[in-house]
Amino acid sequence: MTVEYIRYTLTDPERRAAFERAYTAAAAQLDAAPECLGYDLAQGVEEPEHYILRIEWTSVEDHLKGFRGGPHFPAFLDHVRPYIDDIEEMKHYAPTAVRSART
């Protein structure tokens, strides 16, 4: 498993609302993709213009070749394309053994 983190900065409150609606719609494509194990979108509390999207993928290759080359990516991209320029970081990370005993 690999975890992708995408950091966004959206300064306009109306644009933030539209961004959340776009990801609500795009989530259907993530749910349908076998390469996606789960996801969540978090908004900054102290700085609400910042968002972090966390997506768990079966592997980097499954994300980049399977999902992006598969049938669900075009519709996903249609929803989120207006926010690509708002990305501050988009990278894959490998989980470590350090984690809460509660999960």
HELIX and SHEET records of a PDB file:
HELIX    1   1 PRO A   13  ALA A   32  1                                  20    
HELIX    2   2 VAL A   60  GLU A   61  1                                   2    
HELIX    3   3 ASP A   62  PHE A   67  3                                   6    
HELIX    4   4 PHE A   73  VAL A   80  1                                   8    
HELIX    5   5 ARG A   81  ASP A   86  5                                   6    
SHEET    1   A 4 CYS A  36  GLN A  43  0                                        
SHEET    2   A 4 HIS A  50  TRP A  57 -1                                        
SHEET    3   A 4 THR A   2  THR A   9 -1                                        
SHEET    4   A 4 ILE A  87  TYR A  93 -1                                        
END                                                                             
